[in-house]
């Protein structure tokens, strides 16, 4: 099944708006071209939703940028970033970015990784230039 990613990402950004209430935080979406993939839409939504929601929950101010390109989706935030000890186990189950963060079960990123692998995609984390986190989903466009 062919999935167009721009409307899917736009829908997830809209769904995350309530998480921004009261925060001096801007969501930016860049999609220079339409991109489609062969995938089950619900699985792609799970990954994109988890990454955007995490960025919204863990960023108190600044910017969250989502960039859709030919073969990747990048979600980058200006949050506090992740400690080295957490980065090493980030995609393991029950790992949370901060001990102070009590919402969530620590399963989101492990689910993202499993779904990505199921679809033949990859997911990686890098520290963002802004000090926050940068997650990249790589795929083959159709």
N, C-alpha and C positions, 0 to 999 in steps of 0.2 A: 504494500500500500504506500502510495506517495504522500508524504507529509510536507506541507509548506511551513517553513520554520518562522517566518516573520510574524504571521498572525498568531501562531502558538506562543511565541515569546511576548508579543504585545498583550495577549490575554493574561499571561502569568504576571507581567508587570502590573497590570490593572488589579489583579487579585491581591497583590502585595501592598497596595496603597494604604490600607488600614494600619499596617505595621510602621508607617512613617509618621503617623499623627504625633504632633508635638516635637518632632525632631527637625533640626535644621539640616535636612538631607535632601539631595536632589537625585532623581533617577534619570539616567541618560540612556537612550537606546540608539545605536547606530547600526543600520542595515543597508549598506550601499547597493545591494542587489537582493533579489528574491532567491532563496535557496530551498531546495527540496531534497528529501532523503527517502529511502525505502525503509520504512519502520512502522511499528504500531504506534499511533499517535499518543496513546495513554502512557506508553513507556518513555517517550521523549518528554512528555509533560512532567512525569515524575522527576526526571533528572533536572530539567530547567527550573521547575518549581522549587525543588530542594535548594539549589544553588542560589537562586534569587532570594528566597525566603531567609536563608542563613545570612546572606549579606545584609538584608534589611534588619534582622534581629541583632546582629553583632556590630552594626555601625551606628554610632550615635550622632555623627555630624559629617558633613562633607558630601561626597558623591559616590554613587554606585553606578558603574558603567557596564552596560551589556552591549557587546559587539558581536554581530552576526557576520561572518565572512563565508567564503565559498566552502571551506572545509572545517570550520570550527565556530564554536560559540564561546566567548570569553565573558566571565562575570568577575569584575574587579571592584573592590571597595576600598574606602579610605579609613577603614576601622583600625583597630589596634594590632591586627595581625595575630599570628599564632606562635606560641612559644616553641622552640626547637623540639622539646620532648613530645609535644602534641603532634607536630608535623610528621614525625617518624612513624606514628601509628594512626594518622588521620583517617584513613579509609577502613580501619578496623571497627568492628561493632562495639558500641557502648562508649566510644571515645568522644569526649566533648571538648570544645575549644577552650573552655575556661571552667574552673571549679565554681566560679561565681554564678555561672549561667545554669539556672535550675530548670528551665523549660526544655522540653525535648528529651529523647531517650538516648541520644548519641548514636542513632541508627541511620540517620539521613544520608551521610556521606558514604557509608558502607553500602547502602541501597543504590546510590548513584553509581558507585563503582561496579556493582553486580549487574545492574541494568545496562551500563555502558559495555561491559564485557559481553553480555548476552547479544547486544546489537552489533558487536564488532567495532565499537567505538573505544576511545581511551579518554580517561580523565586524569588531569594532573593539577597539582597545587604548586604555586610559586609565591613567594612574598611579592607584593605589589610595590611598584616604585613609590606609591603614596604612603607606604607603611602598613597597608592592610593586606588583604589576600587577593590572589588572582587564580581563579579556577578556569581551566580550559578543557572543553569537550571537543575532541577531534573525531571527524567522521568522513565518510565518502559521500559526496553530494551526487544526486542523480540528474 
